[in-house]
C-alpha cells in the first residue's frame, strides 16, 4: 500500500471502489501487535485484490484474527466466506444481522440488487447489546450497535496515539423496508456517534474525514436530510 492508503499508525485502507472493485464499500485494515483485523470485506469478486492490498501494506494475511462486518450488505461482506475458507479467523457481526449472512439472504443483504451471489458464512462471534469490546493485540476495538440502516448495523472505534478513529460505515443510509431500516433508531445512533467526538472518520462510501468539526458536520448534514 502506498502512503495515500495509510490512515494512521497501523491503520490502512484495504478495499474501495477506486482501489479494488467499483462494487466494494471501503474496508479498513487495523494492526494490533501480532494480530490484524479487517473492518468489512468488499463485495466478493475483489477478494484476491484485498489480499494483495494487505500484503502491500507490509502485513501478512496469515495474521488476520478477525473480520468485523459492520452490517450484512454484500458490498461490505461479499468476501467473508472466502476469508473464512482460507484463514483461521473469527467472523464478527451483530446478532441482528447475523442470520442474513448465515443464510445468504439475497434481499436483506442487497446481493440481488448488486447482481451478485453471496456465499453463506458462519458468524463465529455474534455480538449482543449496545457496546462490545474486542481485544486486538494490545489494542481494543469498541463495537457499538448503531441500528437504523439495518437492525444490526455497527460502528467501531479505536483510540490510538491520542486520536479516536471511528469506522462508521453507511452513515448516510440508504433506508429501505426490505432490510429493516428504522429512521428513529438511525437518528439516535448518529447522535451517539457525534457524542464520541472522533478525530478521524472512516466511512463506508464517502471515504476518510479528518477533524472532529468536519466529521460532526458530515453526520449532521444527513440528520438534516431526515428530520423527525
C-alpha positions as CSV (number, residue, x, y, z in Angstrom):
1,X,0.0,0.0,0.0
2,X,1.3,3.4,-0.8
3,X,1.2,6.4,1.7
4,X,-2.2,7.5,0.4
5,X,-3.8,4.4,1.8
6,X,-2.3,4.8,5.3
7,X,-4.8,6.5,7.5
8,X,-3.0,6.4,10.8
9,X,-0.5,4.3,12.8
10,X,-1.3,0.7,11.9
11,X,-4.5,1.7,10.1
12,X,-4.9,1.3,6.3
13,X,-7.4,1.4,3.6
14,X,-7.8,-2.2,2.3
15,X,-10.7,-2.0,-0.2
16,X,-12.7,0.6,-2.0
17,X,-14.3,1.4,-5.4
18,X,-11.1,3.0,-6.8
19,X,-8.7,0.6,-5.1
20,X,-10.1,-2.9,-5.6
21,X,-13.5,-3.0,-7.3
22,X,-16.3,-0.4,-8.1
23,X,-18.8,-2.5,-6.1
24,X,-16.7,-2.5,-3.0
25,X,-17.5,-0.4,0.0
26,X,-14.4,0.9,1.8
27,X,-12.8,-1.7,4.1
28,X,-10.2,-1.0,6.6
29,X,-7.2,-2.9,8.0
30,X,-6.1,-2.4,11.6
31,X,-2.9,-3.8,13.0
32,X,-2.7,-4.6,16.7
33,X,0.6,-6.1,17.8
34,X,0.9,-9.5,16.1
35,X,-2.8,-9.6,15.0
36,X,-4.7,-7.9,12.2
37,X,-8.4,-7.1,11.9
38,X,-10.4,-6.2,8.9
39,X,-13.4,-4.0,9.2
40,X,-15.6,-5.1,6.3
41,X,-14.5,-7.2,3.3
42,X,-15.7,-5.8,0.0
43,X,-18.3,-7.2,-2.4
44,X,-16.6,-10.6,-3.1
45,X,-15.1,-10.5,-6.6
46,X,-12.2,-8.4,-5.3
47,X,-11.1,-10.9,-2.7
48,X,-7.7,-11.6,-4.3
49,X,-7.0,-7.8,-4.6
50,X,-7.8,-7.2,-0.9
51,X,-5.3,-9.9,0.0
52,X,-2.8,-8.0,-2.3
53,X,-3.5,-4.8,-0.5
54,X,-2.9,-6.4,2.9
55,X,0.5,-7.6,1.6
56,X,1.3,-4.2,0.0
57,X,0.8,-2.7,3.5
58,X,3.6,-4.8,4.6
59,X,1.3,-7.1,6.5
60,X,0.9,-10.9,6.4
61,X,-2.7,-12.1,5.8
62,X,-2.0,-15.1,8.0
63,X,-2.0,-12.7,11.0
64,X,-5.7,-11.9,10.4
65,X,-7.6,-12.7,13.6
66,X,-11.0,-11.3,12.8
67,X,-13.2,-9.6,10.3
68,X,-15.9,-7.3,11.7
69,X,-18.9,-7.0,9.5
70,X,-20.4,-3.6,10.2
71,X,-23.7,-4.8,8.7
72,X,-24.9,-7.6,6.3
73,X,-24.9,-5.8,2.9
74,X,-22.9,-7.6,0.3
75,X,-20.7,-4.6,-0.6
76,X,-19.3,-4.9,2.9
77,X,-19.5,-8.7,3.3
78,X,-19.1,-10.5,0.0
79,X,-15.7,-11.9,0.7
80,X,-16.3,-13.1,4.2
81,X,-16.8,-16.7,3.1
82,X,-13.6,-16.7,1.1
83,X,-11.6,-15.3,4.1
84,X,-13.2,-17.9,6.4
85,X,-12.3,-20.7,4.0
86,X,-8.6,-19.6,3.6
87,X,-7.8,-18.2,7.1
88,X,-8.3,-19.1,10.7
89,X,-10.3,-16.1,11.6
90,X,-13.4,-15.1,13.6
91,X,-16.2,-13.5,11.6
92,X,-17.9,-10.9,13.9
93,X,-21.3,-9.4,13.4
94,X,-24.2,-8.2,15.5
95,X,-26.8,-10.8,16.1
96,X,-29.5,-8.7,14.4
97,X,-27.7,-9.1,11.0
98,X,-26.0,-12.4,11.5
99,X,-28.8,-14.6,10.3
100,X,-28.9,-12.8,6.9
101,X,-25.2,-13.6,6.5
102,X,-25.5,-17.2,7.5
103,X,-28.4,-17.8,5.1
104,X,-27.1,-15.5,2.4
105,X,-30.5,-13.8,2.2
106,X,-30.4,-12.1,-1.2
107,X,-32.8,-9.4,-0.3
108,X,-31.7,-8.3,3.2
109,X,-28.0,-8.4,2.1
110,X,-28.8,-6.4,-1.1
111,X,-27.0,-9.2,-3.1
112,X,-29.9,-9.3,-5.6
113,X,-29.6,-5.5,-6.1
114,X,-25.9,-5.8,-6.9
115,X,-26.4,-8.8,-9.2
116,X,-24.0,-10.9,-7.1
117,X,-24.3,-14.2,-5.3
118,X,-23.4,-14.0,-1.6
119,X,-21.9,-17.2,-0.1
120,X,-23.3,-18.1,3.3
121,X,-20.8,-17.8,6.1
122,X,-20.8,-18.8,9.8
123,X,-20.8,-15.8,12.1
124,X,-18.5,-17.2,14.8
125,X,-18.9,-14.3,17.2
126,X,-22.4,-12.8,17.4
127,X,-22.4,-9.5,19.4
128,X,-25.3,-8.5,21.6
129,X,-26.2,-5.3,23.3
130,X,-25.1,-1.8,22.8
131,X,-21.3,-2.0,23.4
132,X,-18.8,-4.8,22.9
133,X,-15.0,-4.5,23.4
134,X,-12.7,-6.8,21.3
135,X,-9.0,-7.2,22.1
136,X,-6.7,-6.8,19.1
137,X,-3.2,-7.5,20.5
138,X,-2.6,-4.6,22.9
139,X,-5.3,-2.5,21.3
140,X,-9.1,-2.5,21.8
141,X,-11.8,-2.3,19.1
142,X,-15.0,-1.0,20.6
143,X,-18.1,-2.1,18.6
144,X,-21.2,0.0,19.0
145,X,-24.6,-1.2,18.0
146,X,-25.9,1.6,15.7
147,X,-29.2,0.3,14.3
148,X,-31.1,2.3,11.7
149,X,-29.6,1.4,8.3
150,X,-30.1,-2.2,9.2
151,X,-31.2,-3.7,12.6
152,X,-27.7,-5.0,13.3
153,X,-25.6,-2.1,12.0
154,X,-22.4,-1.4,14.0
155,X,-19.8,1.3,14.2
156,X,-16.3,0.6,15.5
157,X,-13.9,2.9,17.2
158,X,-10.2,2.7,18.2
159,X,-8.3,5.1,20.4
160,X,-4.7,5.2,19.3
161,X,-1.8,7.7,19.9
162,X,-4.2,10.3,21.3
163,X,-6.7,10.2,18.5
164,X,-10.1,8.5,18.1
165,X,-10.6,6.6,14.8
166,X,-14.2,5.9,14.0
167,X,-15.2,3.3,11.5
168,X,-18.8,4.5,10.8
169,X,-20.0,2.6,7.8
170,X,-23.0,3.7,5.8
171,X,-23.8,6.7,8.0
172,X,-25.8,8.1,5.0
173,X,-28.2,5.1,4.7
174,X,-30.0,4.3,2.5
175,X,-33.1,3.2,4.2
176,X,-35.5,0.6,3.0
177,X,-38.1,-1.8,4.5
178,X,-36.5,-4.8,2.8
179,X,-33.5,-4.7,5.1
180,X,-35.3,-3.4,8.2
181,X,-34.4,0.3,8.2
182,X,-35.6,2.4,11.1
183,X,-35.1,6.2,10.8
184,X,-35.8,6.9,14.5
185,X,-33.2,4.3,15.6
186,X,-30.8,5.8,13.0
187,X,-31.1,9.3,14.3
188,X,-30.3,8.1,17.8
189,X,-27.3,6.1,16.5
190,X,-26.0,9.2,14.7
191,X,-26.2,11.3,17.7
192,X,-24.3,8.7,19.7
193,X,-21.5,8.9,17.1
194,X,-21.4,12.7,17.3
195,X,-21.0,12.4,21.0
196,X,-17.9,10.3,20.5
197,X,-16.1,13.4,19.1
198,X,-13.9,11.3,16.7
199,X,-10.8,12.7,15.2
200,X,-10.9,10.6,12.1
201,X,-13.9,9.1,10.4
202,X,-13.5,6.1,8.1
203,X,-16.9,5.9,6.3
204,X,-18.1,3.1,4.0
205,X,-18.9,5.1,0.9
206,X,-17.6,8.6,1.4
207,X,-14.1,7.8,2.5
208,X,-12.0,9.4,5.2
209,X,-12.6,12.6,7.1
210,X,-10.1,14.3,9.4
211,X,-11.1,16.6,12.3
212,X,-14.0,16.5,14.7
213,X,-15.7,19.5,13.3
214,X,-15.7,18.2,9.8
215,X,-16.9,14.8,10.9
216,X,-19.8,16.2,13.0
217,X,-20.9,18.5,10.1
218,X,-20.8,15.5,7.8
219,X,-23.1,13.4,10.1
220,X,-25.3,16.4,10.8
221,X,-25.9,17.0,7.1
222,X,-27.6,13.6,6.8
223,X,-29.6,14.2,10.0
224,X,-30.9,17.4,8.4
225,X,-32.0,15.4,5.4
226,X,-34.2,13.1,7.6
227,X,-35.8,15.4,10.2
228,X,-38.3,13.9,12.6
